[in-house]
Amino acid sequence: MINVEPLGAESFAPFGQVIEADPATAVEINAGYTTRFHALAQADVGDGAAILSIFRGRPRPLEIAMLERHPLGSQAFVPLNGRDWLAVVAETPDPAALRAFYCRGDQGVQYARNVWHHPLLVLGAAQDFLVVDRQGKGDNLQEVFFDSPRLLNITAPE
């Protein structure tokens, strides 16, 4: 069983960056009618190009049977519907190394290059995510599959 922990910048740092409206980065622009939360993450695309996509995640069983990573670039997920979701990562592709994070609907993540992670895990209804990742030459996807799935133990943070 994998316990799910709240997403935070420090706890997620070994795997990438948390993307959220950080008041420390706030700059007022457009005559004060817009607040820009500046440079929350920087896409690492190596020799490729940064692309923006929308991924529509649908609910799936909350068991972890595989991980993937992208050796040639980072990959960012920002929820567009404001609903909570999960991020599962590991420093090595081993079920014993899995960590799971409960992400609020106003938090995104950027998985650093080469970070093992589970594909999109939504809670409840389907939801859309703005995704920033790499397009270019080379094989940018590696996958590992586990013999036995690991279940997630979720307690929503208060």
Secondary structure, DSSP 4 states (H G I P E B T S, - for coil): -EEEEE--HHHHTTTEEEES--GGGEEEEGGGTEEEE--------TTSEEEEEEEEE----SEEEEEEE-TT--EEEEESS---EEEEEESSS-GGG-EEEEE-TT-EEEEPTT-EE---EE-SS-EEEEEEEEESSS---EEEEEEEEEEEE-----
